[in-house]
Amino acid sequence: MKVYRHPAPSLWDEILSRPHLDTAQLHDTVAAILGDIRKRGDEAVREYESRFDHAELTTLAVSDAEFAEAETLISDELKDAIRLAHANIAKFHEAQRFEGQQIETQPGVTCWQKSVAIERVGLYIPGGTAPLFSTVLMLATPARIAGCGQIVLCTPPNREGKVHPAILFAARVAGVSHIYKIGGVQAIGALAYGTESVPKVYKIFGPGNQYVMQAKQQVSLGDAAIDMPAGPSEVCVIADASARPDYVAADLLSQAEHGIDSQVLLITTSEQLLSDVQEQVALQLERLPRKEIAAKALDNSVSVLVASAGEAIALSNAYAPEHLIIQTQDYEQLAARVVNAGSVFLGPYACESAGDYASGTNHTLPTHGYATAYSGVNLDSYCRKITFQHLTREGVRNIGRAVELMAEAEQLDAHKNAMTVRLAE
């Protein structure tokens, strides 16, 4: 990790820069695959599964027999852990239900909103270097609570054409409607356009590599909405002299092992902690099975020594991290000053892993600085707000003349007339 000590504000842009993603070269490759999926449907999907996932598939859908087999392939302990996580995620998202109310803006003019679930949603679950069955829970649980009619999941199979059993078990627990053995760009195309096997969905959720992200962005231009733009995963840790170096190092490495393009940022007010964390990172890194991945991610990463907690939180807000961990004595005061972050973890015991799996909050979050404008996935992500209004004759009299004047000023005479004919009664 590169170290900066008391950097001038003029260096902040350099310090907070993310690994560069050159998506220009991806565009044409992804567009060609998407176009082929749109044109040839299942046939094209099977060919790309053979080419990219090395799986020869006769059918794309996961069968009931495969679901039953999956139940026998994972331990009871893991099943219980998945059920516990699902219960906490459900409890947290149940509390987000929208309760609209009717508002009389003028006598005779009543307006209200109703929350309506998106009828068909698609979930993409990566299966590359790690089978992210936790993401199944994070995406499918609020979709089911929201009342989405069809929850369609795509995930890449292994070379034998099988989906990881924990993904299948989590999908059953969370209430997924349909699962298909499709990965990568071809999965996004199948969900966005529909094929003979895969139903077209209205909105696509889920993480993925740069090809998947590029595919999501392309289909979002006219075929399906997406949850959010995204880049590689990241964490920022703010720590003072009271923080435990082994905790901080563990949190940094837990994020670094996601991928070689992940990034971690340590901001501290303590020179001693900075040194101790560096030692702990080196020690703990050697024990990680994914140490090569984590080591490359650390090459993208930065430690910063600052003069005050105020400077630390200002630097974090400028970075707008996906995950923010605050391990300081005054973490509650600092938390109140957070304005840009996907999800915040407070105190020495709130490791990011808790939110990634089982505390109840959602781990599908804005990355690459998008936390300045986007929220993480929540119940509203699966809903639309439809507005209603009802006017009585009294309501027309109360707002009619204002409508006429405004429409006339905008030179929209038909708009004016729609109110005028009612005022004439």
Secondary structure, 3 states (H helix, E strand, C coil): CEEEECCCHHHHHHHCCCCCCCCHHHHHHHHHHHHHHHHHCHHHHHHHHHHHHCCCCCCCECCHHHHHHHHHHCCHHHHHHHHHHHHHHHHHHHCCCCCCCCEEEECCEEEEEEEEECCEEEEECCCCCCCCHHHHHHHHHHHHHHCCCEEEEEECCCCCCCCCHHHHHHHHHHCCCEEEECCHHHHHHHHHHCCCCCCCCCEEECCCCHHHHHHHHHHCCCCCEECCCCCCCEEEEEECCCCCHHHHHHHHHHHHCCCCCCEEEEEECCHHHHHHHHHHHHHHHCCCCCHHHHHHHHHCCEEEECCCHHHHHHHHHHHCCCEEEEECCCHHHHHCCCCCCCEEEECCCCCHHHHHHCCCCCCCCCCCCHHHCCCCCCHHHHEEEEEEEEECHHHHHHHHHHHHHHHHHCCCHHHHHHHHHHHCC
